[in-house]
């Protein structure tokens, strides 16, 4: 379980394909503090730490994860948002994030404001019931507030701190981003469907 408050970023140092899986080596300021078998959010994807060596940690993404997330677009030197799991004695500063990505969206517009940035994303319309105006969403693991919702698109605003401390600063139109919709909204939608 995560909060969507990014702790730091990491850099992809190596990618190894093996069958339908991909193994990634990520260098970060927290890599040496991680432990084997620990769950860590990487761009909003909950992945297990398998090995740690000299400030770099290893993880593997299976085919299902690669198909539903933007991990297939990672390259050497890609910057990845990182968050360790929520401690039960801590504050929930963002919202409840499971690290289970629902789909990807495409960045269609980036607008620089005076002191902030607005990003517009397009997504599969079949997920439209899972978002509400001023609701929470996780984008590449970042807890953000949605506004200006259309049937297949929405906008988020990024403050300078988030811009400088996450990989949003590198995102440009045409890039994909991982989406995890609000868990409560998913449960409500599911209950309505089976009635």
Residue pairs with C-beta under 8 A, 6 or more apart in sequence:
1 85
1 86
1 96
1 97
1 98
1 99
2 41
2 46
2 83
2 85
2 86
2 94
2 97
2 98
2 99
2 141
3 83
3 86
3 92
3 93
3 94
3 95
3 96
3 97
3 143
4 44
4 83
4 94
4 95
4 97
4 136
4 138
4 141
4 142
4 143
4 144
5 83
5 93
5 94
5 143
6 81
6 82
6 83
6 141
6 142
6 162
6 165
6 166
7 30
7 82
7 83
7 84
8 28
8 29
8 30
8 82
8 165
9 28
9 79
9 80
9 81
9 82
9 165
9 166
9 167
10 26
10 27
10 28
10 30
10 31
10 42
10 79
10 80
10 82
11 26
11 27
11 28
11 77
11 78
11 79
11 80
12 24
12 25
12 26
12 74
12 75
12 76
12 77
12 78
12 80
13 25
13 26
13 27
13 56
13 76
14 24
14 25
14 76
15 22
15 23
15 24
15 25
15 74
15 75
15 76
16 22
16 23
17 23
20 62
20 63
20 66
21 60
21 61
21 62
21 63
21 66
22 60
22 61
22 66
22 71
22 72
23 58
23 59
23 60
23 61
24 42
24 58
24 59
24 60
24 61
24 71
24 74
25 56
25 57
25 58
26 42
26 56
26 57
26 58
26 59
26 80
26 82
27 55
27 56
28 55
28 57
28 82
29 55
30 82
30 84
31 52
31 55
31 56
31 57
32 52
32 54
32 55
34 40
34 49
34 52
34 57
34 84
35 49
35 52
36 49
36 50
36 51
36 52
37 48
37 49
38 48
38 49
38 84
38 85
39 46
39 47
39 48
39 49
39 85
39 99
40 46
40 47
40 48
40 49
40 57
40 59
40 82
40 83
40 84
40 85
41 47
41 81
41 82
41 83
41 84
41 85
41 97
41 99
41 141
42 59
42 71
42 80
42 81
42 82
42 141
43 69
43 70
43 71
43 80
43 81
43 140
43 141
43 167
43 178
44 69
44 81
44 97
44 99
44 101
44 138
44 139
44 140
44 141
44 142
44 178
44 179
44 180
45 61
45 65
45 69
45 71
45 99
45 101
45 141
45 178
46 98
46 99
46 100
47 59
47 60
47 61
47 65
47 99
48 59
48 60
49 57
49 58
49 59
50 57
50 58
50 59
50 60
51 57
51 58
52 58
61 69
61 71
65 71
65 101
66 72
68 101
68 102
68 103
68 104
69 101
69 104
69 178
70 104
70 140
70 176
70 177
70 178
73 175
73 176
74 80
79 167
79 170
80 167
81 140
81 141
81 142
81 166
81 167
82 141
83 141
86 92
93 143
94 136
94 143
95 136
95 138
95 143
95 182
96 182
96 183
96 184
97 138
97 141
97 143
97 180
97 183
98 180
98 183
99 141
99 180
100 180
101 178
101 179
101 180
102 127
102 130
102 179
102 180
102 181
102 186
103 123
103 124
103 127
103 179
104 123
104 176
104 177
104 178
104 179
105 121
105 122
105 123
105 139
105 176
105 177
105 179
106 121
106 122
106 123
106 174
106 175
106 176
106 177
107 119
107 120
107 121
107 171
107 172
107 173
107 174
107 175
107 176
107 177
108 120
108 121
108 122
108 153
108 173
109 118
109 119
109 120
109 173
110 117
110 118
110 119
110 120
110 171
110 172
110 173
111 117
111 118
111 119
111 120
113 157
115 160
116 157
116 158
116 159
116 160
116 163
117 157
117 158
117 163
117 168
118 155
118 156
118 157
118 158
119 155
119 156
119 158
119 168
119 171
120 148
120 153
120 154
120 155
121 139
121 153
121 154
121 155
121 156
121 177
121 179
122 152
122 153
123 152
123 153
123 154
123 179
124 152
125 151
125 152
127 179
127 181
128 151
128 152
129 189
130 181
130 182
130 185
130 186
130 189
131 137
131 146
131 149
131 154
131 181
131 182
131 185
132 146
132 149
132 185
133 146
133 147
133 149
134 145
134 146
134 147
135 145
135 146
135 182
135 185
136 143
136 144
136 145
136 146
136 182
137 143
137 144
137 145
137 146
137 154
137 156
137 179
137 180
137 181
137 182
138 144
138 178
138 179
138 180
138 181
139 156
139 177
139 178
139 179
140 166
140 167
140 168
140 177
140 178
141 178
142 162
142 166
142 168
144 156
144 157
144 158
145 156
145 157
146 154
146 155
146 156
147 154
147 155
147 156
147 157
148 154
148 155
158 168
162 168
163 169
171 177
